[in-house]
Amino acid sequence: MIILVMVTVYMITSNTLAALPNAHGNLSSDMFASSNKCAQCHAITYEQWKGTMHYNAYEDPFYQKEVLAASSDTQGIVDEFCSRCHTPIGVVSGEIPPIDGSGLSSIAREGVQCDICHVISGSNGTGNAPFVVSPGNVKWGPFDDSKSAYHGSKYLELYTTSEYCGMCHYVTHPLNGLVVDDTYTVWKEGPYAKEGVVCQDCHMTSGITKFVANPGRAGSGAKKREHISTHEIVGGNAFIPEVLGEKGYGKMAAERLEKAATLSIDSLQMGQRGDNISLNISITNSGAGHKIPTGVSEIRQMWLAVRVKDASGRQVYNTGDVNANGTVGDAKIYNTVLGDAQGQPTLSFWLAQSILEDNRIPPRGTVSEKHTFRIPDDVTYPLALDATLKYRSAPQDLIDHLFGEKVHEVPVLSIAEMSVNIYEDGETSTETTIPATPGVGILGTATILLCAAHYYMERRKI
């Protein structure tokens, strides 16, 4: 009975895919140009793209492990579904399946490459890669006056909109319609869209959290323009670039994460020995037009690590450390929790049938955590409180399961930090601690917020 149901679903899914533009196998891979050929005239853009997660969309070792597991769990139902964004040429040319990549041409292994992006001549909406591609001598793009001696050029407004990105960065489950990646729709319904800020303004300029013009030429011999989109298109994945030896892109991802959030602390300035101290630490999504984390948010992990020490270095309070086995100790994890058919949490989105929890932080949204600790009777003042917002791309035990123990260590990044001191009643504060990443902290809510605002403005040169 289960096999019959799976076969029936597969037939439905196949028919659905066949109804999409450029369905499985209706083109051939030799109709597309290799990115090496594009590099001859677009060298700067090519070098920006080479090594990125788009470049490695198929070669990403985490993706390859996951898609094999998904294929096994679903008897191949999701093979074309997943591959449509990770090796689009492989899908439209019929080289996937087999899902193990044994039938892929070298050009299909280029992932999200130059030609597949610039022969998109239309879209059948947003989500699940409904692109229309027209391979050939004409290349589409965001300029209405482009001229090339090598190929034809056409303008398509789609390239200037978030809907272009939303083709792949909005994913619904192919069988039950569950939204498993809401990056595009959160932007669409959020404040940035209302202000006219599109994905490209943050992800295709050097401004990171705001648009910064990049004057130059799109290619050799092309006219000089006030802005040429950069093609690193980095998100928050600092793990896989490091695994692939692309440390530069890992560093760029870490820098982007550091601009995503800020911290503030509301706490008492004074505390007597034996007192129970309660404080609120707030996290604000101050730099992302989507929720943080986003993307495959069921495996992303973001949390607060809070530590209090007295002047002698004695630990008074501690939460959010990474344990020796790679788990996060006693901290709230900000991510999405997916539920399987039995209502149990699952990290496998292809098995998901519900969302059990979503505590991610929306654009310009703020969440607050309450932390309470007792000041020991024999404490040495002042107490130093350090709050750090941590992030990693995947749980360590998941990576150990996929690759084997101690093969890859998932980096834990500090993306925002804040420090304050707590003094004994009658003691005078003589200094302010300024953290290394966004946020400024001294005791007292009003002063904290004023200093944080000033520091935030200076950091971003607004």
C-alpha positions in Angstrom: 0.0 0.0 0.0 2.8 2.5 0.9 4.6 1.7 -2.4 1.4 2.2 -4.3 0.8 5.6 -2.7 4.4 6.7 -3.3 4.1 5.7 -7.0 0.8 7.6 -7.3 2.3 10.6 -5.7 5.3 10.4 -8.0 3.1 10.4 -11.0 1.3 13.5 -9.8 4.6 15.2 -9.0 6.0 14.3 -12.4 2.9 15.7 -14.1 3.2 18.9 -12.1 6.8 19.3 -13.1 5.9 18.7 -16.7 3.4 21.6 -16.5 6.2 23.9 -15.5 8.3 25.9 -18.0 11.4 24.0 -19.2 10.3 20.8 -17.6 12.6 17.8 -17.1 14.5 16.8 -20.3 13.1 19.2 -22.8 16.5 20.9 -23.5 20.0 19.6 -23.8 23.1 20.7 -21.8 25.1 21.5 -24.9 22.6 24.4 -25.6 24.2 26.3 -22.7 27.5 28.2 -22.6 30.2 27.3 -20.1 31.0 30.0 -17.5 34.6 29.9 -18.6 33.5 31.3 -22.0 31.6 34.1 -20.2 34.8 34.9 -18.3 36.5 36.0 -21.4 34.5 39.3 -21.5 33.1 39.3 -17.9 36.2 38.5 -16.0 35.4 40.6 -12.9 31.9 39.3 -12.5 33.2 35.7 -13.1 35.8 36.0 -10.4 33.2 37.4 -8.0 31.0 34.4 -8.7 33.6 31.7 -8.7 33.7 30.0 -5.3 30.4 31.3 -4.1 27.5 29.1 -2.9 25.8 29.7 -6.2 28.9 28.4 -8.0 29.0 25.4 -5.6 25.2 24.9 -5.6 25.6 21.4 -6.9 29.1 20.6 -5.5 28.1 21.6 -2.0 29.0 18.4 0.0 26.2 19.1 2.5 23.6 19.3 -0.3 24.9 16.1 -1.9 24.6 14.2 1.4 21.1 15.6 2.0 19.7 15.1 -1.4 20.8 11.4 -1.4 19.0 11.0 2.0 15.9 12.8 0.6 15.9 10.6 -2.5 16.2 7.4 -0.4 13.5 8.5 2.1 11.0 9.4 -0.7 11.9 6.8 -3.3 13.1 9.5 -5.7 10.1 11.8 -5.5 12.1 14.9 -4.7 15.0 14.3 -7.0 14.0 16.8 -9.7 12.4 19.1 -7.1 15.7 19.7 -5.2 17.9 19.6 -8.3 15.9 22.3 -10.1 17.6 25.0 -8.0 21.0 23.2 -7.4 21.7 22.0 -10.9 19.0 23.6 -13.1 20.8 22.7 -16.4 20.9 19.1 -15.1 17.1 19.1 -14.7 16.0 20.8 -17.9 18.5 18.6 -19.9 17.2 15.4 -18.3 20.6 14.5 -16.7 18.9 14.2 -13.3 18.0 11.6 -12.3 20.1 9.6 -11.4 20.4 11.7 -8.3 24.0 10.6 -7.6 25.1 12.9 -10.5 26.6 10.0 -12.5 24.7 11.3 -15.6 25.6 15.0 -15.2 27.7 16.8 -17.8 30.4 19.2 -16.7 28.3 22.2 -17.5 25.4 20.9 -15.3 27.8 20.6 -12.4 28.5 24.3 -12.6 25.4 24.8 -10.4 23.8 28.2 -10.6 26.1 29.5 -13.4 26.2 32.5 -15.7 24.3 31.2 -18.7 21.4 29.6 -16.8 20.9 32.9 -15.0 21.1 35.1 -18.1 19.0 33.1 -20.4 16.0 33.3 -18.1 13.4 35.0 -20.3 10.5 34.8 -17.9 9.0 33.2 -14.8 5.8 31.3 -14.0 5.6 33.0 -10.6 7.7 32.6 -7.5 8.8 29.6 -5.6 10.1 26.1 -6.5 12.1 27.4 -9.5 9.4 28.2 -12.1 11.9 29.8 -14.5 11.5 30.0 -18.2 14.9 29.6 -20.0 15.6 30.3 -23.6 19.2 29.2 -24.3 20.8 30.7 -27.3 22.7 33.8 -28.5 20.5 36.3 -26.6 21.3 37.0 -23.0 18.8 38.8 -20.7 19.7 41.3 -18.0 18.8 44.5 -16.0 19.9 47.1 -18.7 17.8 48.3 -21.6 20.7 49.6 -23.6 23.3 46.8 -23.4 25.3 46.0 -26.5 27.7 43.2 -27.0 29.9 42.2 -30.0 29.5 38.5 -29.0 25.9 38.0 -28.2 22.5 39.6 -28.3 21.2 41.5 -25.2 17.7 42.0 -24.0 16.3 43.8 -21.0 13.9 42.0 -18.7 12.5 43.9 -15.7 12.4 40.6 -13.7 16.2 41.0 -13.2 15.7 44.2 -11.2 13.1 42.7 -8.8 13.1 40.4 -5.8 10.8 38.1 -7.7 13.9 37.0 -9.6 15.5 35.8 -6.4 12.1 34.5 -5.1 12.1 31.8 -7.8 14.5 29.7 -5.7 14.5 31.5 -2.3 10.9 30.6 -1.6 10.3 26.8 -1.3 7.1 24.9 -0.6 7.0 21.2 -0.1 6.2 19.5 -3.4 3.6 17.2 -1.9 1.8 19.0 0.9 2.6 22.7 0.1 4.2 23.4 3.5 6.5 26.4 3.3 10.0 25.3 4.1 11.9 28.4 3.0 10.0 31.7 3.4 12.9 34.1 2.6 11.1 35.8 -0.3 7.6 36.0 1.3 8.9 37.4 4.6 10.7 40.2 2.6 7.5 40.7 0.5 5.3 41.2 3.6 7.9 43.2 5.6 9.1 46.8 5.9 11.9 46.6 3.3 9.6 45.8 0.5 7.3 48.6 1.5 10.3 51.0 1.3 11.3 49.7 -2.1 14.4 47.9 -1.0 14.9 44.7 -3.0 17.1 41.7 -2.5 19.8 43.0 -4.9 20.2 46.2 -2.9 21.7 44.2 0.0 23.1 41.1 -1.7 24.5 42.5 -4.9 26.3 45.5 -3.6 29.2 46.0 -1.3 26.9 47.8 1.2 25.8 44.5 3.0 22.8 46.0 4.8 22.1 48.9 2.5 22.7 49.8 -1.2 26.1 51.1 -2.1 26.8 51.9 -5.7 29.5 50.0 -7.5 30.6 52.0 -10.6 32.1 50.1 -13.4 31.5 48.1 -16.6 29.5 44.9 -17.0 32.0 43.6 -19.4 35.0 44.5 -21.5 34.1 47.2 -24.0 30.8 47.9 -22.2 29.7 51.4 -21.2 30.6 52.6 -17.8 27.7 52.7 -15.4 27.0 54.2 -12.0 26.3 50.7 -10.6 27.2 47.2 -11.7 25.8 44.5 -9.5 28.3 42.5 -7.6 28.0 38.7 -7.9 29.4 37.3 -4.7 25.7 37.3 -3.5 26.8 36.1 0.0 24.4 35.0 2.7 25.1 33.7 6.1 26.7 30.3 5.3 30.3 30.5 6.6 30.6 26.7 7.1 30.5 25.2 3.6 32.8 27.9 2.0 35.4 26.9 4.6 34.9 23.2 3.9 35.5 23.9 0.2 38.5 26.0 0.8 36.8 29.3 -0.1 37.8 31.1 3.1 37.2 34.5 1.6 33.5 33.8 1.1 33.3 32.3 4.6 34.7 35.6 6.0 32.2 37.6 3.9 29.4 35.5 5.3 30.6 36.1 8.9 30.8 39.9 8.2 27.2 39.8 6.9 26.0 38.0 10.0 27.7 40.6 12.2 25.6 43.3 10.5 22.3 41.4 11.0 21.6 41.9 14.7 22.2 44.2 17.7 21.8 43.6 21.4 20.6 45.7 24.3 20.4 45.0 28.0 18.0 46.3 30.6 19.4 45.6 34.1 20.0 47.0 37.5 23.3 48.9 37.9 23.6 47.9 41.5 23.2 44.6 43.3 23.8 43.5 46.9 25.3 40.2 47.9 22.6 37.6 48.2 20.3 39.5 45.8 18.5 37.7 42.9 19.3 39.8 39.8 16.9 39.7 36.8 17.7 41.3 33.5 16.3 41.4 30.0 18.5 40.9 27.0 16.9 42.0 23.7 17.9 40.9 20.2 16.9 43.1 17.3 17.0 42.0 13.7 18.5 45.3 12.6 20.1 44.4 9.3 18.2 41.7 7.4 15.2 42.1 5.2 14.1 38.5 6.1 13.9 36.6 9.3 17.1 35.6 11.1 18.0 32.8 10.6 16.5 32.1 7.1 16.9 29.6 4.3 17.0 26.0 5.6 16.1 27.5 8.9 15.3 24.1 10.5 19.1 23.4 10.7 20.3 26.9 11.4 21.0 27.7 15.1 21.2 31.1 16.7 21.3 31.6 20.5 22.4 33.8 23.3 25.4 32.9 25.4 25.4 34.8 28.7 28.2 34.7 31.3 28.6 36.6 34.6 32.0 36.6 36.4 33.1 38.5 39.4 36.3 40.6 39.6 38.4 37.6 40.6 37.3 35.6 37.5 34.9 33.4 39.4 31.9 32.3 37.4 28.6 33.4 38.8 26.2 32.5 35.9 26.7 30.8 32.6 24.4 29.6 29.8 24.7 28.9 26.1 28.1 27.3 26.0 28.7 24.6 23.4 29.2 21.3 25.2 32.0 18.8 24.4 29.6 16.7 22.4 28.7 19.7 20.2 25.3 20.4 21.6 24.2 23.9 22.9 23.8 24.0 26.7 20.7 25.5 28.3 19.8 28.2 25.7 16.9 29.1 23.6 17.6 28.2 19.9 16.2 30.6 17.3 15.2 28.6 14.3 12.2 26.7 12.7 11.2 23.3 14.1 9.6 21.1 11.5 7.3 18.2 12.4 7.0 14.9 10.6 3.9 12.7 10.1 4.0 11.7 13.7 4.3 15.2 15.0 7.9 14.7 16.0 10.7 17.2 15.3 12.6 16.5 12.1 15.6 18.1 10.4 14.6 16.5 7.1 12.4 19.0 5.4 11.2 16.4 2.8 9.6 14.5 5.7 8.0 17.6 7.2 4.2 18.0 7.4 3.9 20.8 9.8 5.8 23.6 11.6 5.9 22.9 15.3 7.6 26.2 16.2 9.0 29.3 14.5 10.7 31.7 16.9 13.0 33.4 14.4 13.2 37.2 14.5 11.4 39.1 11.7 12.9 42.2 9.9 13.3 45.0 12.5 11.7 42.8 15.1 12.9 42.4 18.6 12.8 39.5 21.1 13.7 39.6 24.7 15.1 36.9 27.0 15.0 37.1 30.8 18.0 35.9 32.7 18.1 35.6 36.5 21.0 34.7 38.8 21.9 35.1 42.5 24.8 37.2 43.6 26.9 35.0 45.9 27.6 36.1 49.5 31.4 36.1 49.0 31.5 37.7 45.5 34.2 40.2 44.6 32.8 43.3 42.8 32.3 44.5 40.2 30.5 41.7 38.3 31.1 41.6 34.6 28.2 40.4 32.4 28.9 39.4 28.8 26.1 38.6 26.3 27.0 37.1 22.9 24.7 36.2 20.1 26.0 33.0 18.6 25.3 31.4 15.2 26.2 28.2 13.3 25.0 26.9 10.0 24.0 23.4 11.3 24.1 21.3 14.4 27.3 19.5 15.0 25.6 16.1 15.5 23.8 16.4 12.1 27.2 17.0 10.4 28.7 14.1 12.3 25.8 11.9 11.2 26.3 12.8 7.5 30.1 12.9 7.3 31.3 11.0 10.3 32.5 12.2 13.7 35.3 14.8 13.7 35.4 15.1 9.9 34.0 18.7 9.9 33.7 21.0 12.8 30.9 23.5 12.3 32.2 27.0 13.2 30.4 28.9 16.0 30.3 32.6 15.1 29.8 35.5 17.5 27.6 37.9 15.6 26.9 40.5 18.3 28.3 41.1 21.7 27.5 43.3 24.7 29.1 43.8 28.2 27.9 45.6 31.3 29.2 45.8 34.9 27.2 45.4 38.1 28.4 47.2 41.2 27.7 46.9 44.9 25.3 49.5 46.3 27.2 52.7 47.0 30.1 51.8 44.6 30.6 54.2 41.7 30.9 53.1 38.1 34.0 54.5 36.6 34.1 52.9 33.1 31.9 51.6 30.3 32.6 48.4 28.4 32.2 48.6 24.7 31.8 45.3 22.9 33.6 44.3 19.7 30.4 43.8 17.6 27.3 45.9 17.2 25.8 47.2 20.4 27.1 49.5 23.2 26.3 48.7 26.8 26.3 50.5 30.1 23.9 50.1 33.0 20.5 51.8 32.8 18.1 51.4 30.0 18.0 55.0 28.7 21.8 55.3 28.6 22.2 51.9 26.9 19.8 52.7 24.2 21.3 56.2 23.5 24.8 54.9 23.3 23.8 51.9 21.3 22.0 54.1 18.8 25.1 56.4 18.4 27.4 53.5 18.0 25.1 51.8 15.5 24.9 55.0 13.4 28.6 55.4 13.4 29.3 51.8 12.4 26.9 52.1 9.4 27.9 55.7 8.4 24.2 56.6 7.9 
